[in-house]
Amino acid sequence: MFGNHTKPLNTDVASLVKDAQALLQSARSLTGEKADEAVNQGMLRLDRVLLMARDVQGSAVEASKSIVCSTGECVKANPWRSVAVAAGTGLLLGAILGRSSK
């Protein structure tokens, strides 16, 4: 679901972090106004990364809420099927765990 959107974002975030690291590394050797400017640019880039991360987090939360709601509706529409799936899953897990503990 998020695969199409996260790859470009991951690339952007990695690029921004590398740029910020390079700026902060170069700021070590600078003094005065040049150092302040480099540090400020690095901080601005890191702030952009944080904003991107917040946007992704918000999208993930909204998508998960949507999934939870649709799952709840499905369970309400098919209660006996849901019980059967849960019981079957429990039996399968019980058999697997019982077999592995011997």
N, CA, C and O atoms as a MOPAC input file, in Angstrom:
PM7 MOZYME 1SCF
protein

 N      0.82600 1    -1.18600 1     0.00000 1
 C      0.00000 1     0.00000 1     0.00000 1
 C      0.87300 1     1.25400 1     0.00000 1
 O      0.62100 1     2.17800 1    -0.77200 1
 N      1.91600 1     1.29700 1     0.87300 1
 C      2.78100 1     2.45800 1     0.95800 1
 C      4.01300 1     2.32200 1     0.08900 1
 O      4.77600 1     3.27900 1    -0.04300 1
 N      4.23100 1     1.15300 1    -0.51200 1
 C      5.44700 1     0.88200 1    -1.26600 1
 C      5.71600 1     1.88600 1    -2.36700 1
 O      6.86300 1     2.28500 1    -2.56800 1
 N      4.68200 1     2.30400 1    -3.08900 1
 C      4.85500 1     3.24200 1    -4.18600 1
 C      5.28700 1     4.61800 1    -3.70700 1
 O      5.97400 1     5.34100 1    -4.42900 1
 N      4.89200 1     4.98200 1    -2.50100 1
 C      5.17000 1     6.32200 1    -2.01000 1
 C      6.42800 1     6.37400 1    -1.14900 1
 O      7.05900 1     7.42700 1    -1.06000 1
 N      6.80300 1     5.28400 1    -0.52100 1
 C      7.90800 1     5.34000 1     0.42300 1
 C      9.27000 1     5.28300 1    -0.24700 1
 O     10.23300 1     5.81400 1     0.30700 1
 N      9.39500 1     4.66100 1    -1.41900 1
 C     10.70200 1     4.58000 1    -2.06400 1
 C     11.24700 1     5.95200 1    -2.43100 1
 O     12.39500 1     6.24700 1    -2.09900 1
 N     10.47000 1     6.81200 1    -3.10600 1
 C     10.99600 1     8.15500 1    -3.38100 1
 C     11.24200 1     8.94600 1    -2.10400 1
 O     12.20000 1     9.71500 1    -2.02300 1
 N     10.38800 1     8.76100 1    -1.11300 1
 C     10.55200 1     9.47500 1     0.14500 1
 C     11.82400 1     9.02500 1     0.84600 1
 O     12.56900 1     9.85300 1     1.37000 1
 N     12.07800 1     7.71500 1     0.86100 1
 C     13.29800 1     7.20600 1     1.48200 1
 C     14.52400 1     7.78300 1     0.79600 1
 O     15.49800 1     8.13900 1     1.45900 1
 N     14.48500 1     7.87800 1    -0.52000 1
 C     15.59400 1     8.45300 1    -1.27700 1
 C     15.77300 1     9.92200 1    -0.92300 1
 O     16.89800 1    10.38200 1    -0.72300 1
 N     14.66800 1    10.66300 1    -0.84600 1
 C     14.73500 1    12.07900 1    -0.48700 1
 C     15.28300 1    12.27000 1     0.92000 1
 O     16.13000 1    13.13100 1     1.15700 1
 N     14.79500 1    11.46600 1     1.84200 1
 C     15.23800 1    11.58600 1     3.23000 1
 C     16.72300 1    11.26200 1     3.32600 1
 O     17.47400 1    11.98500 1     3.98100 1
 N     17.15000 1    10.18600 1     2.68200 1
 C     18.56200 1     9.81700 1     2.72700 1
 C     19.42900 1    10.92100 1     2.12900 1
 O     20.49500 1    11.23400 1     2.65900 1
 N     18.97900 1    11.50000 1     1.04200 1
 C     19.72100 1    12.58200 1     0.40400 1
 C     19.80700 1    13.80200 1     1.31600 1
 O     20.87200 1    14.40400 1     1.45400 1
 N     18.69000 1    14.16300 1     1.93700 1
 C     18.68500 1    15.31100 1     2.83800 1
 C     19.58200 1    15.08300 1     4.04800 1
 O     20.28900 1    15.99200 1     4.48300 1
 N     19.55300 1    13.88000 1     4.58500 1
 C     20.39100 1    13.57900 1     5.74900 1
 C     21.86700 1    13.62900 1     5.36000 1
 O     22.68400 1    14.17300 1     6.10400 1
 N     22.21700 1    13.06400 1     4.19700 1
 C     23.61300 1    13.11700 1     3.75000 1
 C     24.06600 1    14.55500 1     3.53200 1
 O     25.18000 1    14.91900 1     3.90800 1
 N     23.20700 1    15.37500 1     2.92400 1
 C     23.54700 1    16.78700 1     2.72000 1
 C     23.75800 1    17.50000 1     4.05300 1
 O     24.70500 1    18.26900 1     4.21600 1
 N     22.87400 1    17.23600 1     4.99000 1
 C     22.99000 1    17.88500 1     6.30000 1
 C     24.26000 1    17.43100 1     7.00800 1
 O     24.94500 1    18.24000 1     7.63200 1
 N     24.57700 1    16.14800 1     6.91500 1
 C     25.80900 1    15.64800 1     7.52600 1
 C     27.03100 1    16.30000 1     6.89800 1
 O     27.96800 1    16.68000 1     7.60000 1
 N     27.02100 1    16.43000 1     5.57100 1
 C     28.14800 1    17.06100 1     4.88800 1
 C     28.28300 1    18.51900 1     5.30800 1
 O     29.39400 1    19.00400 1     5.52200 1
 N     27.16600 1    19.21400 1     5.42500 1
 C     27.21700 1    20.61300 1     5.85200 1
 C     27.75700 1    20.73800 1     7.27200 1
 O     28.57600 1    21.60900 1     7.56500 1
 N     27.29000 1    19.86200 1     8.13900 1
 C     27.74600 1    19.93400 1     9.52300 1
 C     29.22000 1    19.54300 1     9.64200 1
 O     29.94400 1    20.09600 1    10.47000 1
 N     29.67200 1    18.58300 1     8.80900 1
 C     31.08700 1    18.22600 1     8.79600 1
 C     31.93700 1    19.40500 1     8.33000 1
 O     32.98100 1    19.69600 1     8.91400 1
 N     31.48500 1    20.07600 1     7.28100 1
 C     32.24700 1    21.21300 1     6.77100 1
 C     32.21500 1    22.38500 1     7.74500 1
 O     33.13100 1    23.20700 1     7.76300 1
 N     31.17200 1    22.46000 1     8.54800 1
 C     31.06600 1    23.54800 1     9.52000 1
 C     32.11300 1    23.43200 1    10.61600 1
 O     32.44600 1    24.42400 1    11.26400 1
 N     32.62900 1    22.24000 1    10.82800 1
 C     33.66500 1    22.05200 1    11.84100 1
 C     34.90300 1    22.88800 1    11.53400 1
 O     35.53100 1    23.44900 1    12.43100 1
 N     35.23800 1    22.95900 1    10.25600 1
 C     36.46400 1    23.66900 1     9.88000 1
 C     36.23500 1    25.16400 1     9.68100 1
 O     37.19400 1    25.92500 1     9.55400 1
 N     34.99700 1    25.58400 1     9.65300 1
 C     34.69400 1    26.99400 1     9.43400 1
 C     34.57300 1    27.73300 1    10.75900 1
 O     34.35300 1    27.13100 1    11.81000 1
 N     34.71900 1    29.02900 1    10.68600 1
 C     34.52900 1    29.84500 1    11.88200 1
 C     33.66500 1    31.04800 1    11.52500 1
 O     33.50200 1    31.39200 1    10.35500 1
 N     33.12600 1    31.66600 1    12.54000 1
 C     32.37700 1    32.90000 1    12.36000 1
 C     31.06800 1    32.71300 1    11.62200 1
 O     30.32600 1    31.76100 1    11.86500 1
 N     30.79600 1    33.64800 1    10.70600 1
 C     29.52400 1    33.66900 1     9.98900 1
 C     29.36100 1    32.46900 1     9.07500 1
 O     28.25500 1    31.95200 1     8.92200 1
 N     30.44900 1    32.02000 1     8.46700 1
 C     30.35800 1    30.87000 1     7.56800 1
 C     29.93400 1    29.62700 1     8.33600 1
 O     29.13300 1    28.83400 1     7.84000 1
 N     30.45800 1    29.45200 1     9.53100 1
 C     30.08000 1    28.29600 1    10.35000 1
 C     28.61100 1    28.39000 1    10.74600 1
 O     27.87700 1    27.40400 1    10.67400 1
 N     28.19100 1    29.57000 1    11.16100 1
 C     26.79100 1    29.76000 1    11.55000 1
 C     25.85900 1    29.47800 1    10.37300 1
 O     24.81300 1    28.85100 1    10.54000 1
 N     26.23900 1    29.94000 1     9.19000 1
 C     25.41900 1    29.72700 1     7.99500 1
 C     25.33200 1    28.24200 1     7.65300 1
 O     24.25700 1    27.74300 1     7.31900 1
 N     26.46100 1    27.53200 1     7.73500 1
 C     26.46600 1    26.09700 1     7.43400 1
 C     25.61600 1    25.32400 1     8.42900 1
 O     24.86600 1    24.42600 1     8.04700 1
 N     25.73400 1    25.67000 1     9.69500 1
 C     24.93500 1    25.00000 1    10.72700 1
 C     23.45300 1    25.28900 1    10.50700 1
 O     22.62400 1    24.38900 1    10.63600 1
 N     23.11800 1    26.51700 1    10.18100 1
 C     21.71300 1    26.86600 1     9.93800 1
 C     21.15300 1    26.10800 1     8.74400 1
 O     20.01500 1    25.64000 1     8.78600 1
 N     21.94300 1    25.98300 1     7.67800 1
 C     21.48900 1    25.21900 1     6.51000 1
 C     21.27600 1    23.75400 1     6.87400 1
 O     20.30000 1    23.13600 1     6.44700 1
 N     22.18900 1    23.20900 1     7.65900 1
 C     22.04000 1    21.82000 1     8.10400 1
 C     20.79000 1    21.62600 1     8.93500 1
 O     20.07200 1    20.64000 1     8.76800 1
 N     20.53100 1    22.55300 1     9.81800 1
 C     19.33900 1    22.45800 1    10.66100 1
 C     18.06300 1    22.57800 1     9.83100 1
 O     17.07800 1    21.89200 1    10.09900 1
 N     18.08300 1    23.45200 1     8.82200 1
 C     16.91200 1    23.57700 1     7.95200 1
 C     16.64300 1    22.27100 1     7.21000 1
 O     15.49300 1    21.85300 1     7.07700 1
 N     17.69500 1    21.63700 1     6.73400 1
 C     17.51100 1    20.36700 1     6.02000 1
 C     17.01500 1    19.28300 1     6.95400 1
 O     16.16300 1    18.48200 1     6.57000 1
 N     17.52300 1    19.24100 1     8.16000 1
 C     17.03500 1    18.25100 1     9.12500 1
 C     15.57500 1    18.52800 1     9.49700 1
 O     14.80300 1    17.59400 1     9.71500 1
 N     15.20100 1    19.78400 1     9.56900 1
 C     13.79500 1    20.12800 1     9.82600 1
 C     12.89200 1    19.62400 1     8.69900 1
 O     11.78300 1    19.15200 1     8.95100 1
 N     13.37000 1    19.72500 1     7.45300 1
 C     12.58300 1    19.21200 1     6.32300 1
 C     12.41900 1    17.69600 1     6.43400 1
 O     11.35500 1    17.16200 1     6.12200 1
 N     13.46700 1    17.00500 1     6.87700 1
 C     13.36400 1    15.55300 1     7.06500 1
 C     12.31700 1    15.23700 1     8.11700 1
 O     11.51200 1    14.32300 1     7.93700 1
 N     12.31900 1    15.97900 1     9.20700 1
 C     11.32200 1    15.74400 1    10.25600 1
 C      9.90400 1    15.99100 1     9.74800 1
 O      8.98700 1    15.24200 1    10.08100 1
 N      9.72300 1    17.02900 1     8.95100 1
 C      8.39700 1    17.29200 1     8.39100 1
 C      7.95600 1    16.15800 1     7.47200 1
 O      6.79600 1    15.75000 1     7.50200 1
 N      8.87900 1    15.64700 1     6.65300 1
 C      8.54200 1    14.52000 1     5.77600 1
 C      8.15400 1    13.30100 1     6.60400 1
 O      7.19800 1    12.59700 1     6.27700 1
 N      8.89900 1    13.05600 1     7.67700 1
 C      8.59800 1    11.90400 1     8.53200 1
 C      7.22500 1    12.05600 1     9.17200 1
 O      6.48700 1    11.07800 1     9.28600 1
 N      6.87500 1    13.25500 1     9.58800 1
 C      5.55300 1    13.48500 1    10.18200 1
 C      4.44700 1    13.26000 1     9.16000 1
 O      3.39700 1    12.70400 1     9.48400 1
 N      4.68200 1    13.69200 1     7.92400 1
 C      3.68400 1    13.47900 1     6.87200 1
 C      3.46200 1    11.99100 1     6.62500 1
 O      2.32800 1    11.53400 1     6.48400 1
 N      4.56200 1    11.24400 1     6.57400 1
 C      4.44300 1     9.79600 1     6.35500 1
 C      3.73200 1     9.14600 1     7.52900 1
 O      2.89400 1     8.26500 1     7.34100 1
 N      4.06200 1     9.57700 1     8.73300 1
 C      3.41100 1     9.01700 1     9.90400 1
 C      1.91200 1     9.29300 1     9.86800 1
 O      1.10900 1     8.41000 1    10.16800 1
 N      1.53500 1    10.51200 1     9.50500 1
 C      0.11700 1    10.85400 1     9.41200 1
 C     -0.60100 1    10.00600 1     8.37800 1
 O     -1.72200 1     9.55400 1     8.61100 1
 N      0.04300 1     9.78800 1     7.23000 1
 C     -0.54900 1     8.94900 1     6.18500 1
 C     -0.70700 1     7.50900 1     6.66700 1
 O     -1.72100 1     6.86500 1     6.39800 1
 N      0.29400 1     7.01400 1     7.37400 1
 C      0.22700 1     5.63900 1     7.87800 1
 C     -0.88600 1     5.48500 1     8.90900 1
 O     -1.59500 1     4.47900 1     8.91700 1
 N     -1.03500 1     6.46900 1     9.76500 1
 C     -2.09300 1     6.41300 1    10.78700 1
 C     -3.46800 1     6.42400 1    10.12400 1
 O     -4.34800 1     5.64900 1    10.49900 1
 N     -3.65100 1     7.29600 1     9.14700 1
 C     -4.93700 1     7.36700 1     8.45500 1
 C     -5.24100 1     6.05300 1     7.71500 1
 O     -6.37000 1     5.56400 1     7.74500 1
 N     -4.23900 1     5.50200 1     7.06400 1
 C     -4.45000 1     4.24800 1     6.34200 1
 C     -4.77700 1     3.11100 1     7.30500 1
 O     -5.64500 1     2.28700 1     7.01800 1
 N     -4.08900 1     3.06100 1     8.44300 1
 C     -4.36900 1     1.98700 1     9.39600 1
 C     -5.75500 1     2.14500 1    10.01000 1
 O     -6.43200 1     1.15000 1    10.27100 1
 N     -6.18300 1     3.38200 1    10.24300 1
 C     -7.54700 1     3.59200 1    10.74800 1
 C     -8.57000 1     3.10800 1     9.73400 1
 O     -9.57900 1     2.50700 1    10.10300 1
 N     -8.31500 1     3.36500 1     8.47300 1
 C     -9.21700 1     2.91700 1     7.41700 1
 C     -9.27800 1     1.39100 1     7.37100 1
 O    -10.35100 1     0.80900 1     7.21600 1
 N     -8.12800 1     0.75900 1     7.50700 1
 C     -8.08000 1    -0.70900 1     7.48800 1
 C     -8.82600 1    -1.28000 1     8.67900 1
 O     -9.56900 1    -2.25100 1     8.54100 1
 N     -8.63300 1    -0.68500 1     9.84300 1
 C     -9.32400 1    -1.16200 1    11.05300 1
 C    -10.83200 1    -1.02400 1    10.89300 1
 O    -11.58000 1    -1.93300 1    11.25400 1
 N    -11.28100 1     0.09700 1    10.36000 1
 C    -12.72200 1     0.29900 1    10.16400 1
 C    -13.29600 1    -0.71600 1     9.18500 1
 O    -14.36100 1    -1.28300 1     9.43000 1
 N    -12.60000 1    -0.94500 1     8.08300 1
 C    -13.11900 1    -1.89700 1     7.09600 1
 C    -13.09500 1    -3.32000 1     7.64800 1
 O    -13.97500 1    -4.12000 1     7.32900 1
 N    -12.10500 1    -3.64300 1     8.46700 1
 C    -12.05900 1    -4.96600 1     9.09700 1
 C    -13.22200 1    -5.12000 1    10.06100 1
 O    -13.87400 1    -6.16400 1    10.09500 1
 N    -13.48200 1    -4.08200 1    10.84200 1
 C    -14.61200 1    -4.11500 1    11.77400 1
 C    -15.93200 1    -4.29700 1    11.05800 1
 O    -16.79500 1    -5.04700 1    11.51400 1
 N    -16.09100 1    -3.61300 1     9.93900 1
 C    -17.31900 1    -3.75600 1     9.15500 1
 C    -17.44600 1    -5.17000 1     8.60000 1
 O    -18.54000 1    -5.73600 1     8.57800 1
 N    -16.33500 1    -5.73800 1     8.15400 1
 C    -16.35000 1    -7.10200 1     7.61900 1
 C    -16.73800 1    -8.10200 1     8.70100 1
 O    -17.51100 1    -9.02600 1     8.44300 1
 N    -16.21100 1    -7.92600 1     9.90500 1
 C    -16.53300 1    -8.82600 1    11.01200 1
 C    -18.00600 1    -8.69800 1    11.39000 1
 O    -18.66800 1    -9.69700 1    11.67200 1
 N    -18.51500 1    -7.46700 1    11.39400 1
 C    -19.92500 1    -7.26900 1    11.71900 1
 C    -20.83600 1    -7.87000 1    10.65700 1
 O    -21.91000 1    -8.37700 1    10.97900 1
 N    -20.42300 1    -7.81800 1     9.40600 1
 C    -21.23900 1    -8.35500 1     8.31800 1
 C    -21.20100 1    -9.88300 1     8.28800 1
 O    -22.17400 1   -10.51700 1     7.88100 1
 N    -20.08700 1   -10.47400 1     8.71600 1
 C    -19.92700 1   -11.93300 1     8.66800 1
 C    -19.41800 1   -12.46600 1    10.01200 1
 O    -18.27700 1   -12.92000 1    10.10000 1
 N    -20.24500 1   -12.41500 1    11.05200 1
 C    -19.74100 1   -12.80000 1    12.37900 1
 C    -19.35700 1   -14.27600 1    12.47900 1
 O    -18.34800 1   -14.60500 1    13.10400 1
 N    -20.13000 1   -15.15700 1    11.88600 1
 C    -19.82200 1   -16.58600 1    12.01300 1
 C    -18.59000 1   -16.95800 1    11.20400 1
 O    -17.80100 1   -17.80500 1    11.62300 1
 N    -18.42800 1   -16.34200 1    10.06900 1
 C    -17.22700 1   -16.59200 1     9.27400 1
 C    -15.99300 1   -16.10600 1    10.03600 1
 O    -14.94900 1   -16.75800 1    10.01700 1
 N    -16.11900 1   -14.95700 1    10.70700 1
 C    -15.00800 1   -14.41000 1    11.48600 1
 C    -14.63800 1   -15.33600 1    12.63600 1
 O    -13.45800 1   -15.54500 1    12.91800 1
 N    -15.66400 1   -15.89600 1    13.30500 1
 C    -15.41600 1   -16.83800 1    14.39300 1
 C    -14.72800 1   -18.08500 1    13.85100 1
 O    -13.79900 1   -18.59800 1    14.47600 1
 N    -15.16800 1   -18.57500 1    12.70800 1
 C    -14.56100 1   -19.76800 1    12.11900 1
 C    -13.10400 1   -19.51900 1    11.72600 1
 O    -12.25100 1   -20.37900 1    11.94500 1
 N    -12.81600 1   -18.37100 1    11.15800 1
 C    -11.43400 1   -18.03900 1    10.78100 1
 C    -10.56500 1   -17.92900 1    12.02600 1
 O     -9.44200 1   -18.43300 1    12.04200 1
 N    -11.06300 1   -17.28400 1    13.05900 1
 C    -10.29600 1   -17.14900 1    14.30200 1
 C    -10.04300 1   -18.51200 1    14.93400 1
 O     -8.93500 1   -18.78900 1    15.39300 1
 N    -11.06600 1   -19.36400 1    14.96100 1
 C    -10.89700 1   -20.70000 1    15.54200 1
 C     -9.90900 1   -21.52500 1    14.71800 1
 O     -9.05400 1   -22.20800 1    15.28400 1
 N    -10.01400 1   -21.47200 1    13.41400 1
 C     -9.08100 1   -22.20500 1    12.55500 1
 C     -7.65400 1   -21.72700 1    12.72700 1
 O     -6.72200 1   -22.53000 1    12.76400 1
 N     -7.48600 1   -20.41900 1    12.83100 1
 C     -6.15000 1   -19.86300 1    13.04800 1
 C     -5.60100 1   -20.31300 1    14.39500 1
 O     -4.42600 1   -20.66500 1    14.50200 1
 N     -6.43600 1   -20.30400 1    15.41100 1
 C     -6.01500 1   -20.76300 1    16.73700 1
 C     -5.61400 1   -22.22600 1    16.73500 1
 O     -4.60800 1   -22.59700 1    17.34000 1
 N     -6.40100 1   -23.06700 1    16.05300 1
 C     -6.05400 1   -24.48600 1    15.97000 1
 C     -4.74600 1   -24.69500 1    15.22500 1
 O     -3.91400 1   -25.50100 1    15.64200 1
 N     -4.56200 1   -23.98600 1    14.14100 1
 C     -3.33800 1   -24.10900 1    13.35900 1
 C     -2.12200 1   -23.67000 1    14.17000 1
 O     -1.10500 1   -24.36300 1    14.18400 1
 N     -2.21700 1   -22.53300 1    14.83900 1
 C     -1.10800 1   -22.06800 1    15.67100 1
 C     -0.84400 1   -23.02900 1    16.83000 1
 O      0.30700 1   -23.29700 1    17.17500 1
 N     -1.91500 1   -23.54100 1    17.42400 1
 C     -1.75500 1   -24.50800 1    18.50700 1
 C     -1.04500 1   -25.76100 1    18.03500 1
 O     -0.18200 1   -26.28800 1    18.73600 1
 N     -1.39900 1   -26.24600 1    16.85100 1
 C     -0.74700 1   -27.42600 1    16.31900 1
 C      0.72900 1   -27.16700 1    16.01700 1
 O      1.58700 1   -28.00500 1    16.29400 1
 N      1.01000 1   -26.00400 1    15.45000 1
 C      2.41100 1   -25.67300 1    15.13400 1
 C      3.24100 1   -25.50500 1    16.40200 1
 O      4.34500 1   -26.04000 1    16.49800 1
 N      2.71900 1   -24.77100 1    17.36500 1
 C      3.44900 1   -24.55800 1    18.61300 1
 C      3.56500 1   -25.83600 1    19.42600 1
 O      4.59300 1   -26.07800 1    20.05800 1
 N      2.51900 1   -26.65700 1    19.41600 1
 C      2.57100 1   -27.93900 1    20.12700 1
 C      3.59500 1   -28.88300 1    19.52500 1
 O      4.26900 1   -29.61800 1    20.24700 1
 N      3.71300 1   -28.86400 1    18.21700 1
 C      4.65700 1   -29.71400 1    17.53100 1
 C      6.10400 1   -29.25000 1    17.76700 1
 O      7.00400 1   -30.07700 1    17.91500 1
 N      6.32400 1   -27.93300 1    17.80100 1
 C      7.68500 1   -27.41300 1    17.95500 1
 C      8.19100 1   -27.52700 1    19.36600 1
 O      9.40400 1   -27.48400 1    19.57200 1
 N      7.31400 1   -27.67400 1    20.37000 1
 C      7.77600 1   -27.76300 1    21.76400 1
 C      8.16600 1   -29.18600 1    22.14400 1
 O      8.72200 1   -29.39700 1    23.22200 1
 N      7.89400 1   -30.15500 1    21.29900 1
 C      8.23200 1   -31.54800 1    21.62600 1
 C      9.65000 1   -31.87500 1    21.27900 1
 O     10.09300 1   -33.00400 1    21.49100 1

